[in-house]
Amino acid sequence: MSESGDSEYEIAPEEFEDADNFVDSPETTSNDNSTSVPTDTLKSTGATITDLKEESTSATSDEVVSEKIDRLISDGLGQEPETMNAVDATPVGEVPDLPSYTDEELEEIKSQVISLKELGNSLYRSGHSYGAMAEYSKALELCRKQLDETRSVLHANRAACHVSCSEFKEAEEDCDSAIKLNSKYLKALLRRGQVREKLEKLAPALEDYKSVLELDPRNGPALEAARRLPREIEVQQEKMKDECVEKLKDLGNLVL
């Protein structure tokens, strides 16, 4: 059984032409003209009125309460701190500061990376997204800073696998890594915009689409999203403002 799904947001992994020149495969993204509707802010942030009550019991300072509300608004709008790897607390996209490969080692590593990448592509095309992710991850473990361009492609491809499995948070993290390594990586920018829409991070998604249009002014999916999202962002922000007012009322009742 295929592990992939949600194909309307899929962009196929990149292809390697040869060991020294990595090129993109044709685009396979289709337009999504549906309007996304923001979910309840409490669900998106994981916070509840009960949480706020418990926190207000231990710290009733106005500054603390204001900070909590600001945090809720920020989280709801998709503004999150930089993601860190759980293992070594290194920002996503970074690699340990290891010695560079020698020229001989580098050629051997490139060959291994290409083999892993091609196997990952084959697994992805056959619908085995998790298997493909494993191969891309193995390839990433071999890459050091001499192979930043290659690492960028591998992160973008692994993001496509996460999208296939509806793992949108993980997909966003891999897109972040790809873009950090190559700020003009159009496919990764487009994919991250689509993923952020799935995560209801509409304002950051719009910024990604604008970046895509700077690189490709005729990009269909980005043009459609750039026309649609401003109004959706207004609706989302108004809804969250109303919800924050209600939270403030509840906090006021607790103080009284």
C-alpha positions in Angstrom: 0.0 0.0 0.0 1.3 3.5 -0.8 2.3 5.6 2.1 1.9 8.9 0.2 -1.2 11.1 0.3 -2.3 14.7 0.0 -0.8 14.8 -3.5 -2.2 18.2 -4.4 0.6 19.7 -2.2 3.3 17.4 -3.5 6.4 18.6 -5.4 8.5 15.7 -6.6 12.0 15.3 -5.3 14.9 16.8 -7.3 17.0 14.7 -9.6 20.8 14.5 -9.8 22.2 14.8 -13.3 25.7 13.6 -12.2 28.1 13.7 -9.3 28.9 17.4 -9.8 25.7 18.9 -11.1 22.4 18.5 -9.3 19.4 19.7 -11.3 15.7 19.9 -10.6 13.1 17.6 -11.9 9.9 19.0 -13.6 7.3 20.6 -11.4 4.4 18.4 -10.4 2.5 20.8 -8.1 -1.1 21.5 -8.9 -3.1 24.6 -7.9 -5.2 24.5 -4.8 -8.1 27.0 -5.1 -9.8 26.1 -1.9 -10.1 28.6 0.9 -8.4 27.7 4.1 -10.4 28.4 7.3 -8.4 29.1 10.5 -9.0 26.6 13.3 -9.7 27.7 16.8 -6.7 29.5 18.3 -6.7 27.4 21.4 -6.2 24.3 19.3 -3.4 25.7 17.2 -1.5 26.9 20.2 -2.3 24.0 22.5 -3.4 26.5 25.2 -6.6 26.4 27.2 -8.5 28.7 29.6 -7.6 26.2 32.3 -3.9 26.6 31.4 -4.2 30.4 31.8 -6.0 30.0 35.1 -3.3 27.7 36.5 -0.6 30.1 35.4 -2.4 33.1 36.8 -2.7 31.4 40.2 1.1 31.2 40.5 1.9 34.6 38.9 -0.8 37.3 38.8 1.5 40.1 37.6 0.0 42.2 34.8 3.2 41.9 32.9 3.1 38.1 33.1 -0.5 38.0 31.9 0.2 40.4 29.1 3.2 38.3 28.0 1.0 35.2 27.9 -1.6 36.9 25.7 1.1 38.2 23.4 2.6 34.7 23.1 -0.8 33.3 22.2 -1.4 35.9 19.5 2.1 35.3 18.1 1.7 31.5 18.1 -1.6 31.8 16.4 -0.2 33.8 13.6 2.5 31.3 13.0 5.4 33.2 14.4 7.6 30.6 16.1 11.1 30.6 17.5 13.9 28.9 15.4 13.5 25.2 15.6 16.3 23.3 17.2 17.4 19.6 16.8 16.5 17.6 19.9 19.8 15.7 19.9 22.4 18.4 19.7 20.5 21.7 20.0 21.9 22.8 16.6 19.6 25.0 14.5 17.9 23.0 11.8 20.0 22.9 8.6 23.3 23.2 10.5 25.8 20.4 10.6 28.5 19.7 13.2 31.7 21.7 12.6 33.6 18.6 11.3 36.9 18.7 9.4 36.4 19.0 5.6 36.8 15.9 3.4 39.9 15.5 1.4 39.5 15.7 -2.4 39.7 11.9 -2.5 37.2 11.5 0.3 34.9 14.0 -1.3 34.6 12.1 -4.6 33.8 8.9 -2.7 31.2 10.7 -0.5 29.5 12.2 -3.6 29.2 8.8 -5.1 27.6 7.4 -2.0 25.3 10.4 -1.6 24.1 10.0 -5.2 23.4 6.3 -4.7 21.3 7.0 -1.6 19.5 9.9 -3.3 18.6 7.8 -6.4 17.3 5.0 -4.1 15.3 7.6 -2.2 13.8 8.9 -5.4 12.9 5.4 -6.6 11.2 4.7 -3.3 9.3 8.0 -3.4 8.1 7.4 -6.9 6.8 3.9 -5.9 4.9 5.4 -3.0 7.2 4.4 -0.1 7.7 7.8 1.4 9.1 6.7 4.7 11.6 4.5 3.0 12.6 7.4 0.9 13.0 9.6 4.0 15.4 7.1 5.5 17.6 7.2 2.4 17.7 11.0 2.2 18.5 11.1 5.9 21.4 8.7 5.4 22.7 10.9 2.6 22.4 14.0 4.8 24.5 12.3 7.5 27.4 12.0 5.0 27.2 15.6 3.9 29.5 18.3 5.4 29.7 22.0 4.6 31.5 21.2 1.3 28.2 19.8 0.1 25.8 22.6 1.1 24.0 22.6 -2.3 23.5 18.9 -2.1 22.2 19.1 1.5 19.7 21.8 0.4 18.2 19.4 -2.2 18.1 16.5 0.2 16.2 18.5 2.8 13.7 19.7 0.1 13.2 16.1 -1.0 12.7 14.9 2.5 10.2 17.6 3.0 8.2 16.3 0.0 8.1 12.9 1.7 6.8 14.5 4.9 4.1 16.2 2.9 3.1 12.9 1.3 2.6 11.6 4.9 0.7 14.7 6.0 3.6 15.5 8.4 3.4 19.2 7.8 5.4 20.5 10.8 8.4 18.2 9.9 8.0 19.3 6.2 8.3 22.9 7.2 11.4 22.2 9.2 13.1 20.5 6.3 12.0 23.4 4.0 13.6 25.8 6.5 16.8 23.9 6.3 16.8 23.8 2.5 16.1 27.6 2.2 18.7 28.4 4.9 21.3 26.7 2.6 19.9 28.2 -0.6 17.8 31.3 -0.1 16.7 31.3 -3.8 15.5 27.7 -3.9 12.2 28.3 -5.6 10.8 24.8 -5.1 11.6 24.8 -1.4 10.0 28.3 -1.0 6.9 27.2 -2.8 6.6 24.0 -0.9 7.1 25.8 2.4 4.3 28.3 1.5 1.9 25.4 0.8 2.9 23.6 4.0 2.5 26.7 6.1 -1.0 27.1 4.7 -1.7 23.6 6.0 -0.4 24.7 9.4 -2.6 27.8 9.2 0.4 30.1 9.2 -1.1 32.3 6.6 1.1 35.4 7.0 4.4 33.6 6.7 3.0 31.5 3.8 2.2 34.7 1.9 5.8 35.9 2.4 7.0 32.6 0.9 4.8 33.1 -2.1 6.0 36.6 -2.6 9.6 35.3 -2.6 8.6 32.8 -5.2 7.1 35.5 -7.4 10.3 37.5 -7.1 12.1 34.6 -8.6 9.3 33.5 -11.0 6.7 36.3 -11.6 4.5 33.9 -13.6 4.4 31.0 -11.1 0.8 29.9 -11.1 0.4 28.5 -7.6 2.2 31.5 -6.1 0.1 34.0 -8.0 -3.2 32.4 -7.0 -2.1 32.3 -3.3 -0.9 35.9 -3.3 -4.3 37.0 -4.5 -6.3 34.9 -2.1 -4.3 35.0 1.2 -4.5 38.7 2.2 -8.2 38.5 2.8 -7.9 35.2 4.6 -5.2 36.7 6.9 -7.5 39.6 7.8 -10.2 37.2 8.8 -7.8 35.1 10.8 -6.4 38.1 12.7 -9.9 39.4 13.5 -11.0 36.1 14.8 -7.9 35.8 17.0 -8.4 39.3 18.4 -11.9 38.4 19.4 -10.7 35.2 21.1 -8.0 37.1 23.0 -10.6 39.6 24.2 -12.6 36.7 25.6 -9.5 35.3 27.3 -8.8 38.7 28.9 -12.3 38.8 30.2 -11.9 35.4 31.8 -8.6 36.5 33.3 -10.3 39.6 34.7 -12.9 37.5 36.3 -10.2 35.4 38.0 -8.6 38.5 39.5 -12.0 39.7 40.8 
